[in-house]
Amino acid sequence: MDDIQFKKSYSSLINPNYTVPPVGANTQKTNAADQSNSEFGQLFRKSIEQQQQLTFSKHALQRMDSRNIQVSQQLVSQINGAVEKAKSKGIKDALILNGQTAFIVNVPSSTVVTTMSGQEMTDNVFTNIDGAVIL
């Protein structure tokens, strides 16, 4: 008898004629300009911009170092553009080819997963991709 617990159903205590006020009925309306200039709006925009920046995984950085693959700021910009194109087509994992270098990129997170130089691409099969972008 000690193990039994009785719980009260609070929904049975609510009057069936109770009405819920519409959402936003008591809130003050602010214009869009005030919202975009608020501190929250600025932080939100900064967060979105950071999410859209290309990042390199630890594995990709190790591969770039061991395979002596040089990445310039211009190339990063080109890969960013390719990621945006892939995103607009609904691609999740993309092969991005730049001359003699291949980058496997997880498009939703804008993260380069691995890189490969031209010598390693010969007779190689790329798996787990659903699209390719050639720079």
Secondary structure as GFF3:
##gff-version 3
##sequence-region A 1 135
A	DSSP	three_ten_helix	10	13	.	.	.	ID=ss1
A	DSSP	alpha_helix	32	37	.	.	.	ID=ss2
A	DSSP	alpha_helix	39	52	.	.	.	ID=ss3
A	DSSP	beta_strand	55	56	.	.	.	ID=ss4
A	DSSP	alpha_helix	58	66	.	.	.	ID=ss5
A	DSSP	alpha_helix	73	88	.	.	.	ID=ss6
A	DSSP	beta_strand	93	98	.	.	.	ID=ss7
A	DSSP	beta_strand	101	106	.	.	.	ID=ss8
A	DSSP	beta_strand	111	117	.	.	.	ID=ss9
A	DSSP	alpha_helix	118	121	.	.	.	ID=ss10
A	DSSP	beta_strand	131	134	.	.	.	ID=ss11
###
